Amino acid sequence: MERTKTGEFNWVDLSAKDFDAQSAFYEALFGWTHTDMPFGEGQTYRMFYKGGRVKAAVSQLPPDLVAAGVPSAWNTYIATDDVDETVAKAVGLGAAIAIPPMDVPGSGRMAAIQDPTGGHVFFWKPSGGSSTNDMTYWEPGALSWADLNTRDPQRAAEFYTGLLGWDVQARLGGAMPYWVINVDGEGQGGMMPMPEMVPAETPSFWMPYFGSADIDADIAKAVSLGGTVLVGRTDITQPAPDGQSMGTVAFAVMSDPGGATFALMQAAMVPAE
């Protein structure tokens, strides 16, 4: 399903320290294939596909940033009808411009900001005929969810609600507070306090979740390919608005061989009694 409404998560790409090794990791893990698109001076933007649909992409982290200690990371993109207007509004709400609005020839228009809690996020409007990835919970290898890890979830919720009109619902019970992001009544992501294990100097960051049909098998496969388990399989019960449980969702947080963090998600696996 295409994600084109303002506020929907509609793309992810990886800034990789080790372009070839990290590309090979995800292709083996998710069964992705790729095509390469040249851009800039000798640079390559590698598009990943599965089932004839584009899923994500990777580019090489510039050498000067690698030398400066900038880590590999997944970049999260949000759909907007007007990139320039959204960026201007974000600045008015306390954000800083990281990448000014720019055209990507033949593809669309993009920009990036740093939100008031320190998290970087991109905005993307594809041009006519340019496809975005689908975001289907149960499809292996597809973007299924996105979480903002931040030291100020309430401030982040206020910012993004004002900017994008998200319906952000707090779920304060349980082991950790969590804020669910709803777009037109559909849960598409969330916000959570920065985990204690994360170093104090780490800024807020968005993390993508990729769908899994068998999360235990995918965890094992990721490890065999050189990945690392940061948070092992965790099962949670998703409540429906009427208080009835919807089923069990399992997730795990991993890092790839280049150190980029991502998550696996197997949704609504087992209907709760």
N, C-alpha and C positions, 0 to 999 in steps of 0.2 A: 504494500500500500504506500503510495507516494505521500510524503509529508511536506505540505506546502503552506499550511495555515500559519499565520504569525504566532510564534510561541512554541511551535512544535520542534522537536529535535530532528534535524533532517540531514545531518552528515557528521562523519568523524574521519579524521586522518591522523596519521602518526608521524611525528618528527623523530626520526631514528638516528641514533649514533652509528649503528651498524646496519646500513640499508639492506644489504643482501641477506645477512643472517636473520635479522628480525622479520623481513619479508618471508623467508623460507619457513620460519617458525609458524606464522599465522596461516600460511598456505597449507602446511601439513596438519595444523590443528583443526582448521575449519573447512578444509577442502576447497579453499579459494583458488582461482586461477587469476592471471593478471595480464594487463597490457600496459605498456609504458608510453608516457606522453612527455616529450621534451619541453622544458620551460627554462627561461633564464639562461645563464651562461653555463652550459654543460650540465644543467640539472635535469632530474627525471622525476616526474610525478607518476607513481605506479598505482593504477586503478585495480582493485580487487573485485572479482566477480564470482557469483555462484548461481547456478540455475539460470544463467542469462541475465541476471540482475546485478547491478553494481552495489557493492556492500560497504566499501571503505577505501582508503588510499594511504600511501606512505610516501614521504619525501626524506631526503638526507638532511639531517641537522647540519647547518653550516659549520665548517671547521673552526671558525673563530668562536662560535658558541660552545662547541665541544671543548675547546681549549680553555674556555672560561668556566667550565664546570656545569654548563646547562645540561640537565638530564634529558634522556628520551622521554617523550610524553605524548599521550593521545590528546588531540584537540577536538573540542565539542562545538558543533555549529547549531544555531537556532534559526528557524525560518522567519522571514519578515517580508512584508509587502514593499517596504521602502527602507533600504539599508541606511541611507543618509539620515533620514528622519529618525530612525531608531537610535542611531549613534548620537545624534544631537540631543535627543530626549534622555539618553543614558547619562551624558555629561551633565545635563541639568539636574539629574538625580544623584550626582556624586561620583560617577564613574570617570575613568581616564581613558583616553584613546590609546590603544596599543598599536593598531594598524589602521590608518585612515581608510575610508571607503575607496575601493578600487575595483575596476573592471577586470574580470578574468576572460580574455577573448574567447568567444565561442561557448562560454560556459555560464557566466552570470556575474553577479556583483557581490563583493564581500567586504568585511571589516572585522576588527577585533577590539574589544575593550577589556579593561581591568575593572571589575566591579568594586564597590566600596569596601568589601571584605578581603580584597586581594586576588580573587579568582579571575582568570582569563577565560573569555568565551568569545566565539566568533558568531557573526551573523551572515547568512547566506541567502541570496535570492537567485535561483537558477534562471537562465534565459530560456526562451521558448525552445522546446525540443531537448533541453538538457535534463537528464534524469537525476533524481536523488535516490538514496537507498530506501528500501522499505524497512519498517520497524515492527516486525511481527514477533510477539513474545515467544512463540513456540518454534520458530524457524531457526535451526542451528546456524550460527555464524552471522546472524542479522542483528543490527543494533536494536536492543529491546528496552533499554532503560538508561537513564543518566543520573548520576548523583553528584551534588556539590558537597564536598567536604570542606567545612569552614569553621572558624572559631567564633563566628557570630551569625548563627542561622537565622535569628529573628531579623537582624538588619538585612541579611540577604533576601529573606522572604519579602520584606517591605519593598526592597529595591526592585526585584523582578516582578512583583505584583504590580507596582506602579508603572514599570516599563512595558510589560507584555500582557498585562491583564490576567496573569495566571491566578487560578484558585489554589492557594497553598493552604493545606489543612495540617494542623499540628496533631501528632500522635505522641503524647507525652508519657504514656505508660510503657511498661516493659523495661528491658535492660538499658536501652538508650533512646533518648528523644529522637523523633524523626518527623520531618515535614514532607508530605506528599504533594507533588506538583500535578495539578489537573489542568488539562487543556480541553475546553468544551466538554467537560464532564468525564474525560478519559485520563486515567493516571498514566503519566509518561516519564516521571522521574521523581527525584526527591532531594532533600537537603538533610545533612546530619552534622553533629559536632565533629570536629577533627579528632580522629582516633588518637588515643594516648601514645600509641607506638610511633606516631609520626614525629620526626624531629621538630623542635620548636621553630626553627628557621624556615620550615616549609610553608609556603603561602597556600591559601585556599586553592582547591583544584577540582575540576570536573572529571569524573571517571565514567567511561562507557561500560555498559553491560551487554554482552553478546549472548544470544540465545543458545541453549543446549538441549539436546534430546536425552542425554544421559550424563548428568553432571559429574558423577563419580568417574566414569570412563574418561571424560574430557579433562578432569583434574589430573588423572594418572598420565594421560597422553601428553598434557602440557609439561609435566615434570620430566617425562622421558625425552622431551624435545629441548630441555634446558631451561624451562620455566621454574618459577619458585612460588610456593603457596604462602601467601601472606595472611589470609584468613581462610581456614578450612571450611568445608561444606557447612552451611548454616541453614536450617529450615525455619521458616516463619509462616504463620497462618494469616492470610489476607482477609480482613473483615469486610463484609458488604455494608452499604449504607444503612440497611435495616437491622444490622447487628448480627446477621447470620454469616457464618464463615463461608468463604468462597473456595478454599482449598489451600494446599501447601505450596509455597514457593521456596526453592532452594537456590542459594547463591554461594559463590566463593570468590575471593579476591586473589589475583595472581600478579606476578610480574614476568615479563618476557625476558629472554636472554640479554637484552640491552637495558633492562631496568625499567621499562615502561609499565605502568600499572593499569590493569583492566580487570573486569569481573566477568564471570560466567553466571548465567541465570537459567534455571529450569522452572518454568512457571506452571502453576495449577496442575502439578503432577498427580497429586492424590487428593480427591475430594475429602474434606474433613467430615467426620461423623457429626 
